[in-house]
């Protein structure tokens, strides 16, 4: 039995639907500012400004409260933009630069 082949766009839609259903079942995960302030690891907050599932304000709040966090807002980025082939190279480059610069 072979699995059906999906286009990258279709794969993205399936993953987004799974995340959306998870959120509906279990609620939107949230962290208090006091919890975020306890994070000690180097943190790169990456968020798309066109995310239909999580508002960009979530990323701004994480950036504000996580000590020494860095923020990268992706113009026109959706919820799972890093999984789309057109975005993977830039994501890998910026993430590796962030990790190597610490």
N, C-alpha and C positions, 0 to 999 in steps of 0.2 A: 504494500500500500504506500503510495507516495502522497506527500503533503502538498496542498495547493500552493502555487507560487504567487506571491503578492508583490505589487509594486512597492517602492519605498514609501510613496504617499499613503498607500493602503495600510502598510505596516504601522506607520505613524498614527493613523486614525484608530487602528485597533489598540495600540498601546495607550493612546489618550483616553479611549473609552474605558479601558481597564482601570486607569488611574481615577477617572471620574466615578466609576462604580465603587471603587475602594473608598473614596471620600464619602459617598452617599451611605455606605454601609457602616463605616467606622468613625465618621466625623472628620472634621478638618483638624489636622494636628496643629497644636499651638504651643508656643513656649513663652513663658513670661520674660520680661526684661531681666529680672533677677537670675533666671536660669541661663539666659544667653550670656550674661556677664561672667559666668563661671567657666566658659569655654576657654581653654588654654592653647589649643592647637591653632596653627596658622590656618586661616580660613579665607577662602575665596568664594564669595557669594556671587553666583551666576544666575541671572534671571532675564527672561525675555519681556520686553515692554508691551507685547501684545498677547500675553498669556491669558487665555480665557478661563483658566481654572484657578490660578493663584494671582492675586493682584500684585503689582510691582511694589506696592507699599509694604508687603511682607518682606521683600528683599531689603528695602530701605531700613526697615526696623531691625532686621538681623545685622545689617552693616553698622547701624547706630550703636547697638548694644554689645556686639561681640568685640572684645578688646583686640585692637590691631587688625581688624578685618579689612579685606579689600573687596571692592565692589565692581562688577562688570555687568552692565545692563546691555543686553543685545537688542539693537534696533530691529523692530518687526519680529522679534523672537517669540515663538509660541512656547507651549509648555515643554515639549520634548525636542526642541530644536537641535540639541547636540547629537541626536540619533540620525538626523537627516544628512545624507552624504555631502551636500553642499556646505554644511557647517562643521563637519568633523575636523577638517584640517585646521581651521582657525581655532576651534576649541582646544585641540591638542597642543597647538603652538602656545596659546596664551596660558594654558594650564601648566605646561612644562616650564615656561618662563617663570611663572609664579612660584612653582615648587623649587626651582633652581636658585631663585633670588633670595631665598631665606637662609 
